[in-house]
Amino acid sequence: MQGKDCRNIRTGHPIPVEGYCDQPYVVRTKDGAWLCTLTTGPGHEGQVGEHMVSTISRDQGRTWSQLTAIEPGNGPESSYGVPVATPGGRVYVIYDYNGDKIETLDGKRCRADMLGWYVFKYSDDCGQTWSPQRYRIPMRTTACDLANQWGGKVQIFWGIDKPDIVGQSVYFAFTKLGKYMLENGEGWFYHSDNLLTEPDPAKIHWELLPDGDHGLRTPEFGSVQEEHNIVPLADGKSFYCVYRTTQGYPGHAYSNDGCHTWTKPEFMTYSPGGRQMKTNRACPMLWRAANGKFLFWFNNHSVKSYQQRNPIWLSGGIEKDGRIHWSQPEILLYDPEVKAIMSYPDLIEQDGRYWVTETNKTVARVHEIDKTLLEGLWAQDTAKTVAREGLLLELGPKHVKEKETPLPRIDLRQASGLALDLWVRFASLEAGQVLLDSRDATGAGLALLTAEQGAVRIQLSDGRNMASWDSDAGLLKAESWHHVAAVVDAQPKIITFIIDGFLCNGGAARQFGWGRYGGELGDVSGSGKLALAPALKGELGRLRVYGRCVRTSEMVGNYRAGREGE
């Protein structure tokens, strides 16, 4: 049987909530504990009773204390908090507060969780208690506010960005809305130069950026431009911002002057001028790790709605010449229930280990991440090592020219997956060519063949259940050597293709570059013999078959090792 998969969100440790829950964000306190602040309430998101709470873990997220109310559940709505711990030990949490007690709009009851004041409270005892007084952060009225239904007398906003400490300053992003509810969003940024050192909360300085009357947005992206979040870059004055849209792609922009001005937002790319990264209207979260490298949480498809937040993908970033270059992504978390969601995460680092929190809006959990997954993402740019673990079959240029070879048994009920890795040169991209085939007379087995429009297809059958998926079209060219990898990840039941070191993401032609299969696949080795290029117009140059799910980063390393790599 398959072993425990730490990517399965059901293996995580639950964080206590009242019902609805959002943004379970964690800071480490001076006593070594984890302090989590979150939004919760007995009803659904946006209903009366929504309020800020905190909870403490002293065993790295395995167990948690009872909830402590930062704001009472029977008071004005308080929501969407972001905590920051100062070097002196004080912890602040900054959140929305319906201080004007708005309940209706045009005579009808309205959601109030994004209306009102930006405020904070603080704790000097590691989250056991919170200041009885809340403090309002001044937010100047801008064009966005004046355009809303209250004419600027009420402001509409929320934030998902946990503050970054840069030198002696603190920065964080948030989103203002120009129209209730969730329309005409734009990005704004707070800077404080004394929050870390000023003991009197009333004397904390707050600077609202960018300069001028308009936040970060571009008309080309439409109304929905939300959930802005930033990371600082190496020079200490530059920042990188990402946010969600309904265009199927996140927006991104750079500031080189401490958030005062920004480049015009563009769709996010893996590298400057490179392929566009995809995500839907869901939280696209950035983190800068303690090692100065970056991580990006996203959904890796271009569906435009809120749905499809499962699985979660993670990309690793490296800064080069003031710009972030992102790796090909890996699956970080998944739920076996396809329609399940997860979002609003946080990253925790301690003693060289990594954890993430997430929520599906009713359950919040914490998960330890296999650090080798992150290290692989960050090393993709230089990786040139062939993966050896789980290698069932390897044929070099000489032996791959034989007609067939024995294929070891591959049972996806017991293995974590399978992977095919080959170098191939096509004389023609005509559909229907067979590169590999282990199918028996009943059709059970696996096959790799060319599909329409220059794609490659993997087909799998255990004699009862079947699965197949195509690579992105247009990536292969005749008379050129290509590295083609097909990976079957048996636990989330997802098939991916990595072509010449790039994970297929659907491009402009389709929303998904990866595919799910239903049902349970068992033994897909078929006849136990693998026919090599039985109907290929071209030649195979090398073949590897793995009896496990091989990571994207490993396949990038195989590709970079080259056709002659051992």
KALIN-V63666 format. One record per pair of residues at least 4 apart in sequence whose ideal C-beta (glycine too) atoms are under 8 Angstrom apart, sorted by the first residue. I is the first residue (numbers start at 1). J is the second residue. Records with the same first field share a line. If there is no record, write none. Layout:
BEGIN
I->J ; J
END
This chain:
BEGIN
1->413 ; 414
2->413 ; 414 ; 415 ; 416 ; 490 ; 491
3->416
4->8 ; 11
5->11 ; 416 ; 491
6->11 ; 367 ; 368 ; 369 ; 370
7->311 ; 331 ; 332 ; 333 ; 334 ; 491 ; 492
8->333 ; 334 ; 335 ; 336 ; 491 ; 492
9->333 ; 334 ; 335 ; 340 ; 342 ; 358 ; 360 ; 365 ; 367
10->335 ; 336
11->367
12->358 ; 365 ; 366 ; 367
13->61 ; 62 ; 63 ; 365 ; 366 ; 367
14->64 ; 363 ; 364 ; 365
15->21 ; 24 ; 36 ; 38 ; 55 ; 61 ; 64 ; 357 ; 364 ; 365 ; 366
16->55 ; 64 ; 65 ; 66 ; 67
17->21 ; 38 ; 40 ; 67 ; 362 ; 363 ; 364
18->40 ; 41 ; 42 ; 53 ; 67 ; 73
19->40 ; 41 ; 42 ; 43 ; 362
20->39 ; 40 ; 41 ; 42 ; 43 ; 44 ; 45 ; 47 ; 50 ; 361 ; 362
21->38 ; 39 ; 40 ; 359 ; 361 ; 362 ; 363 ; 364
22->38 ; 39 ; 40 ; 45 ; 79 ; 80 ; 344 ; 359 ; 361
23->37 ; 38 ; 39 ; 80 ; 81 ; 82 ; 160 ; 344 ; 346 ; 359
24->36 ; 37 ; 38 ; 344 ; 346 ; 357 ; 358 ; 359 ; 364 ; 366
25->36 ; 37 ; 38 ; 81 ; 82 ; 83 ; 162 ; 346 ; 357
26->34 ; 35 ; 36 ; 61 ; 83 ; 346 ; 348 ; 355 ; 357 ; 366
27->34 ; 35 ; 83 ; 84 ; 85 ; 91
28->32 ; 33 ; 34 ; 35 ; 85 ; 348 ; 350
29->33 ; 34 ; 35 ; 56 ; 85 ; 89 ; 91 ; 126 ; 127
30->85 ; 89 ; 126
31->126
32->58
33->56 ; 57 ; 58 ; 126 ; 127
34->56 ; 57 ; 58 ; 60 ; 61 ; 348
35->54 ; 55 ; 56 ; 83 ; 85 ; 91 ; 123 ; 126 ; 127
36->54 ; 55 ; 56 ; 57 ; 64 ; 357
37->52 ; 53 ; 54 ; 70 ; 81 ; 82 ; 83 ; 93 ; 127
38->52 ; 53 ; 54 ; 55 ; 81 ; 359 ; 364
39->50 ; 51 ; 52 ; 53 ; 78 ; 79 ; 80 ; 81 ; 95 ; 113
40->50 ; 51 ; 53 ; 67
41->47 ; 48 ; 49 ; 50 ; 51 ; 73
42->49 ; 73
43->47 ; 48 ; 49 ; 50
45->50 ; 113 ; 361
46->50 ; 111 ; 112 ; 113
48->77
49->73 ; 74
50->73 ; 77 ; 78 ; 79 ; 113
51->69 ; 70 ; 71 ; 72 ; 73 ; 75 ; 77 ; 78 ; 79
52->69 ; 70 ; 71 ; 78 ; 79 ; 81 ; 93 ; 95
53->67 ; 68 ; 69 ; 70
54->67 ; 68 ; 70 ; 93 ; 123 ; 127 ; 130
55->64 ; 65 ; 66 ; 67 ; 68
56->64 ; 65 ; 126 ; 127 ; 128
57->61 ; 62 ; 63 ; 64 ; 65 ; 366
58->63
59->63
60->350 ; 353 ; 355 ; 368
61->348 ; 355 ; 357 ; 366 ; 368
68->127 ; 128 ; 129 ; 130
69->73
70->78 ; 81 ; 93 ; 95 ; 121 ; 130
71->75 ; 76 ; 78 ; 95 ; 97 ; 121 ; 134
76->97 ; 98 ; 99 ; 101 ; 112 ; 116
77->96 ; 97 ; 98 ; 112 ; 113 ; 115 ; 116
78->95 ; 96 ; 97 ; 98 ; 119
79->95 ; 96 ; 113 ; 114 ; 158
80->95 ; 96 ; 113 ; 114 ; 158 ; 159 ; 160
81->93 ; 94 ; 95
82->93 ; 94 ; 95 ; 159 ; 160 ; 161 ; 162 ; 163 ; 172
83->91 ; 92 ; 93 ; 94 ; 162
84->91 ; 92 ; 93 ; 94 ; 162 ; 163 ; 165 ; 170 ; 172 ; 195
85->89 ; 90 ; 91
86->90 ; 91 ; 92 ; 195 ; 196 ; 197
87->196
88->196 ; 197
89->124 ; 126
90->122 ; 123 ; 124
91->122 ; 123 ; 126 ; 127
92->120 ; 121 ; 122 ; 195
93->120 ; 121 ; 122 ; 123 ; 130
94->118 ; 119 ; 120 ; 137 ; 159 ; 163 ; 172
95->118 ; 119 ; 120
96->113 ; 114 ; 115 ; 116 ; 117 ; 118 ; 119 ; 157 ; 158 ; 159
97->116 ; 117 ; 118 ; 119 ; 134
98->102 ; 112 ; 113 ; 115 ; 116 ; 117
99->116 ; 117 ; 119 ; 136
100->115 ; 116 ; 117 ; 154
102->110 ; 112 ; 115 ; 116 ; 154
103->109 ; 110 ; 112
104->108 ; 109 ; 110
105->110 ; 149 ; 180
106->149
110->115 ; 180 ; 181
111->115 ; 181
112->116
113->158
114->156 ; 157 ; 158 ; 177 ; 181
115->154 ; 155 ; 156 ; 180
116->154 ; 155
117->136 ; 137 ; 139 ; 155
118->136 ; 137 ; 139 ; 157 ; 174
119->134 ; 135 ; 136 ; 137
120->134 ; 135 ; 137 ; 201
121->130 ; 131 ; 133 ; 134 ; 135
122->130 ; 131 ; 201
123->127 ; 128 ; 129 ; 130 ; 131
125->129
131->201
133->201
135->201 ; 202 ; 204
137->190 ; 206
138->206 ; 208
139->155 ; 157 ; 208
140->208
141->145 ; 146 ; 152 ; 155
142->146 ; 176 ; 213 ; 214 ; 215
143->147 ; 178 ; 213 ; 214
144->148 ; 176 ; 177 ; 178 ; 184 ; 186 ; 214 ; 215
145->152 ; 155 ; 156 ; 176 ; 178
146->151 ; 152
147->178 ; 179 ; 184
148->152 ; 154 ; 155 ; 156 ; 177 ; 178 ; 179 ; 180
149->179 ; 180
150->154
155->176
156->176 ; 177 ; 178 ; 179 ; 180 ; 181
157->174 ; 175 ; 176 ; 177 ; 188
158->174 ; 175
159->172 ; 173 ; 174 ; 175
160->174 ; 227 ; 229 ; 283 ; 285 ; 344
161->172 ; 173 ; 174 ; 228 ; 229 ; 230
162->172 ; 346
163->170 ; 171 ; 172
164->170 ; 171 ; 172 ; 230 ; 231 ; 232 ; 288
165->169 ; 170 ; 196
166->170 ; 171 ; 232 ; 236
167->236
168->193 ; 194 ; 196 ; 197
169->191 ; 192 ; 193 ; 196
170->190 ; 191 ; 192 ; 195 ; 196
171->189 ; 190 ; 191 ; 230 ; 232 ; 239 ; 258 ; 259
172->189 ; 190 ; 230
173->187 ; 188 ; 189 ; 228 ; 229 ; 230 ; 241
174->187 ; 188 ; 189 ; 190 ; 228
175->185 ; 186 ; 187 ; 188 ; 225 ; 226 ; 227 ; 228 ; 243
176->185 ; 186 ; 187 ; 188 ; 215
177->181 ; 182 ; 183 ; 184 ; 185
178->183 ; 184 ; 185 ; 186
179->183 ; 184 ; 223
182->224 ; 226
183->223 ; 224
184->223
185->217 ; 223 ; 224 ; 225 ; 226
186->214 ; 215 ; 216 ; 217 ; 225
187->215 ; 216 ; 217 ; 225 ; 228 ; 241 ; 243
188->208 ; 209 ; 210 ; 215 ; 216 ; 228
189->208 ; 209 ; 210 ; 216 ; 228 ; 230 ; 239 ; 259
190->206 ; 207 ; 208 ; 209
191->206 ; 207 ; 209 ; 258 ; 259
192->204 ; 205 ; 206 ; 207
193->205 ; 207
194->198 ; 203 ; 204 ; 205
195->204 ; 205
198->203 ; 204 ; 205
200->204
209->258 ; 259 ; 260
210->214 ; 215 ; 216 ; 255 ; 259 ; 260 ; 261 ; 262
211->260 ; 261
216->225 ; 228 ; 241 ; 243 ; 253 ; 262 ; 265
217->221 ; 225 ; 265
218->225 ; 251 ; 264 ; 265
221->225 ; 245 ; 247 ; 251 ; 265
222->245 ; 246 ; 247
223->246
224->244 ; 245 ; 246 ; 281
225->243 ; 244 ; 245 ; 251 ; 265
226->243 ; 244 ; 245 ; 281
227->243 ; 244 ; 283 ; 284
228->241 ; 242 ; 243
229->241 ; 242 ; 243 ; 284 ; 285 ; 286
230->239 ; 240 ; 241 ; 259 ; 286
231->239 ; 240 ; 286 ; 287 ; 288 ; 294
232->236 ; 238 ; 239 ; 288
233->238 ; 239 ; 240 ; 319 ; 322 ; 324
234->238 ; 292 ; 319 ; 322
235->322
237->256 ; 257 ; 258
238->254 ; 255 ; 256 ; 257 ; 322
239->254 ; 255 ; 258 ; 259
240->252 ; 253 ; 254 ; 286 ; 294 ; 324
241->252 ; 253 ; 254 ; 255 ; 262
242->250 ; 251 ; 252 ; 268 ; 284 ; 286 ; 296
243->250 ; 251 ; 252 ; 265 ; 284
244->250 ; 251 ; 279 ; 280 ; 281 ; 282 ; 283 ; 284
245->249 ; 250 ; 251 ; 281
246->280 ; 281 ; 304 ; 305
247->267 ; 302 ; 304
248->278 ; 279 ; 280 ; 301 ; 302 ; 303 ; 304 ; 511
249->267 ; 268 ; 276 ; 277 ; 278 ; 279 ; 302
250->267 ; 268 ; 277 ; 279 ; 284 ; 298
251->265 ; 266 ; 267 ; 268
252->265 ; 266 ; 267 ; 268 ; 269
253->262 ; 263 ; 264 ; 265 ; 266
254->262 ; 263 ; 322 ; 323
255->259 ; 260 ; 261 ; 262 ; 263
256->261 ; 322
257->261
267->276 ; 277
268->276 ; 277 ; 284
269->273 ; 274 ; 275 ; 276 ; 277 ; 326
270->274 ; 275 ; 276 ; 277 ; 315 ; 325 ; 326 ; 327 ; 328
271->275 ; 323 ; 325 ; 326
272->323 ; 325
275->502 ; 505 ; 507
277->296 ; 298 ; 300 ; 315 ; 326 ; 505
278->298 ; 299 ; 300 ; 301 ; 302 ; 505 ; 506 ; 511
279->284 ; 298 ; 299 ; 300 ; 301 ; 302
280->299 ; 301 ; 302 ; 303 ; 304 ; 305 ; 306 ; 307 ; 308 ; 309
281->304 ; 305 ; 306
282->298 ; 299 ; 306 ; 308 ; 309 ; 341 ; 343
283->297 ; 343 ; 344 ; 345
284->296 ; 297 ; 298
285->296 ; 297 ; 298 ; 344 ; 345
286->294 ; 295 ; 296 ; 297
287->294 ; 295 ; 296 ; 297 ; 347
288->292 ; 293 ; 294
289->293 ; 294 ; 295 ; 347 ; 349 ; 354 ; 374
290->349
291->378
292->319
293->316 ; 317 ; 318 ; 319 ; 378
294->316 ; 317 ; 318 ; 319 ; 324 ; 326
295->314 ; 315 ; 316 ; 317 ; 347 ; 374 ; 377
296->314 ; 315 ; 316 ; 317 ; 326
297->312 ; 313 ; 314 ; 332 ; 345 ; 356
298->312 ; 313 ; 314 ; 315 ; 329
299->303 ; 308 ; 309 ; 312 ; 313
300->313 ; 329 ; 505 ; 513 ; 514
301->308 ; 505 ; 506 ; 511 ; 512 ; 513 ; 514
302->506 ; 511
303->307 ; 308 ; 511
307->339 ; 341
309->341 ; 342 ; 343
310->334 ; 335 ; 337 ; 338 ; 339 ; 340 ; 341 ; 342
311->331 ; 332 ; 333 ; 334 ; 335 ; 492 ; 494
312->331 ; 332 ; 333 ; 334 ; 342 ; 345 ; 358
313->329 ; 330 ; 331 ; 332
314->329 ; 330 ; 331 ; 332 ; 373 ; 374 ; 377
315->326 ; 327 ; 328 ; 329 ; 330 ; 377
316->326 ; 327 ; 374 ; 376 ; 377 ; 378 ; 380
317->324 ; 325 ; 326 ; 327
318->324 ; 325 ; 327 ; 378 ; 381
319->323 ; 324 ; 325
320->324 ; 325
325->381
327->377 ; 378 ; 380 ; 381 ; 553 ; 556
328->380 ; 498 ; 501 ; 502 ; 503 ; 552 ; 553 ; 556
329->377 ; 503 ; 552
330->373 ; 376 ; 377 ; 551 ; 552 ; 553
331->489 ; 492 ; 494
332->356 ; 369 ; 373
333->342 ; 356 ; 358 ; 367
334->491 ; 492 ; 494
335->340 ; 341 ; 342 ; 360
336->340 ; 492
338->516
340->360
341->360 ; 361
342->358 ; 359 ; 360
343->358 ; 359 ; 360
344->358 ; 359
345->356 ; 357 ; 358
346->356 ; 357
347->354 ; 355 ; 356
348->354 ; 355 ; 356 ; 357 ; 366
349->353 ; 354 ; 355
350->355
352->371
353->368 ; 371
354->368 ; 369 ; 371 ; 374
355->366 ; 367 ; 368 ; 369
356->366 ; 367 ; 369
357->364 ; 365 ; 366 ; 367
358->364 ; 365 ; 367
359->363 ; 364 ; 365
369->373 ; 374
370->374
371->375
372->376
373->377 ; 551 ; 553
374->378
375->379
376->380 ; 383 ; 551 ; 553 ; 554
377->553
379->383 ; 553
380->553 ; 556 ; 557
383->553 ; 556 ; 557 ; 560
384->557 ; 560 ; 561 ; 562 ; 565
385->557 ; 561
386->544 ; 557 ; 558 ; 561 ; 565 ; 566
387->391 ; 546 ; 550 ; 554 ; 555 ; 557 ; 558
389->548
390->546 ; 547 ; 548 ; 550
391->544 ; 545 ; 546
392->407 ; 408 ; 410 ; 545 ; 546 ; 547
393->405 ; 407 ; 408 ; 530 ; 543 ; 544 ; 545
394->543 ; 544 ; 545
395->399 ; 400 ; 402 ; 405 ; 532 ; 542 ; 543 ; 544
396->400 ; 542
397->401 ; 541 ; 542 ; 563 ; 564
399->405
400->532 ; 540 ; 541 ; 542 ; 543
401->532 ; 539 ; 540
402->532
403->531 ; 532 ; 534
404->529 ; 530 ; 531 ; 532
405->529 ; 530 ; 532
406->528 ; 529 ; 530
407->438 ; 525 ; 526 ; 527 ; 528 ; 529 ; 530 ; 545
408->525 ; 545 ; 547
409->523 ; 525 ; 528
410->415 ; 418 ; 446 ; 523 ; 524 ; 525 ; 547
411->415 ; 522 ; 523 ; 524 ; 525
412->417 ; 418 ; 462 ; 488 ; 490 ; 520 ; 521 ; 522 ; 523 ; 524
413->490 ; 520 ; 521 ; 522
415->490 ; 547 ; 548
416->489 ; 490 ; 491 ; 548 ; 549
417->487 ; 488 ; 489 ; 490 ; 491 ; 548 ; 549 ; 550
418->446 ; 487 ; 488 ; 490 ; 524 ; 545 ; 546 ; 547 ; 548 ; 549
419->485 ; 486 ; 487 ; 488 ; 544 ; 545 ; 546 ; 548 ; 549 ; 550 ; 555
420->436 ; 446 ; 448 ; 458 ; 484 ; 485 ; 486 ; 543 ; 544 ; 545 ; 546
421->483 ; 484 ; 485 ; 543 ; 544 ; 545 ; 546 ; 550 ; 555 ; 558
422->435 ; 436 ; 448 ; 483 ; 484 ; 485 ; 540 ; 541 ; 542 ; 543 ; 544
423->481 ; 482 ; 483 ; 484 ; 540 ; 541 ; 542 ; 543 ; 563
424->435 ; 481 ; 482 ; 484 ; 536 ; 538 ; 539 ; 540 ; 541
425->479 ; 480 ; 481 ; 482 ; 538 ; 539 ; 541
426->433 ; 450 ; 476 ; 477 ; 478 ; 479 ; 480 ; 482 ; 536 ; 537 ; 538
427->478 ; 479 ; 537 ; 538
428->433 ; 478 ; 537 ; 538
429->450 ; 454 ; 476 ; 477 ; 478
430->450 ; 537
431->450 ; 451 ; 452
432->449 ; 450 ; 535
433->449 ; 450 ; 535 ; 536 ; 537 ; 538
434->447 ; 448 ; 449 ; 531 ; 533 ; 534 ; 535 ; 536
435->448 ; 449 ; 450 ; 456 ; 533 ; 536 ; 540
436->446 ; 447 ; 448 ; 530 ; 531 ; 532 ; 533 ; 543
437->445 ; 446 ; 447 ; 448 ; 449 ; 530 ; 531 ; 534
438->445 ; 446 ; 447 ; 524 ; 525 ; 526 ; 527 ; 528 ; 529 ; 530 ; 531
439->443 ; 444 ; 445 ; 446 ; 447 ; 461 ; 526 ; 527
440->444 ; 445 ; 526 ; 527
442->463
443->461 ; 463
444->461 ; 462 ; 463 ; 523 ; 524 ; 526
445->460 ; 461 ; 524 ; 525 ; 526 ; 527
446->458 ; 459 ; 460 ; 461 ; 524 ; 525 ; 526
447->458 ; 459
448->456 ; 457 ; 458 ; 459 ; 484 ; 486
449->456 ; 457 ; 459 ; 535
450->454 ; 455 ; 456 ; 457
451->455 ; 456 ; 457 ; 470 ; 471 ; 473
452->473
453->473 ; 474
454->473 ; 474 ; 475 ; 476
455->470 ; 471 ; 472 ; 473 ; 474 ; 475 ; 476
456->470 ; 471 ; 476 ; 484 ; 486 ; 497 ; 499
457->468 ; 469 ; 470 ; 471
458->468 ; 469 ; 486 ; 488 ; 495 ; 497
459->466 ; 467 ; 468
460->466 ; 467 ; 468 ; 488 ; 517 ; 521 ; 524
461->465 ; 466 ; 467 ; 521 ; 524 ; 526
462->521 ; 522 ; 523 ; 524
463->522 ; 523
464->522
465->519 ; 520 ; 521 ; 522
467->488 ; 493 ; 495 ; 517 ; 519 ; 521
468->517
469->486 ; 495 ; 497 ; 514 ; 515 ; 517
470->497 ; 515
471->475 ; 484 ; 486 ; 497 ; 499 ; 504
472->497 ; 499 ; 504 ; 505 ; 506 ; 507 ; 509 ; 510 ; 513
473->507 ; 509
474->507 ; 509
475->482 ; 499 ; 500 ; 502 ; 504
476->480 ; 482 ; 484 ; 499
477->482
481->541 ; 563
482->499 ; 500
483->498 ; 499 ; 500 ; 501 ; 558 ; 559 ; 563
484->497 ; 499
485->497 ; 498 ; 499 ; 550 ; 555 ; 558 ; 559
486->495 ; 496 ; 497
487->495 ; 496 ; 497 ; 498 ; 549 ; 550 ; 552 ; 555
488->495 ; 549
489->493 ; 494 ; 495 ; 496 ; 549
490->521 ; 549
491->549
492->516
493->516 ; 517 ; 518
494->514 ; 515 ; 516 ; 517
495->514 ; 515 ; 516 ; 517
496->503 ; 504 ; 513 ; 514 ; 552
497->503 ; 504 ; 513
498->502 ; 503 ; 504 ; 552 ; 555 ; 556 ; 559
499->504
500->559
501->555 ; 556 ; 559 ; 560
503->513 ; 514 ; 552
504->513 ; 514
505->512 ; 513 ; 514
506->510 ; 511 ; 512 ; 513
507->513
517->521
530->545
532->540 ; 543
533->538 ; 539 ; 540
536->540
541->563
542->563
544->558
546->550
550->554 ; 555
551->555
552->556
553->557
554->558
555->559
556->560
557->561
558->565
561->565 ; 566
END
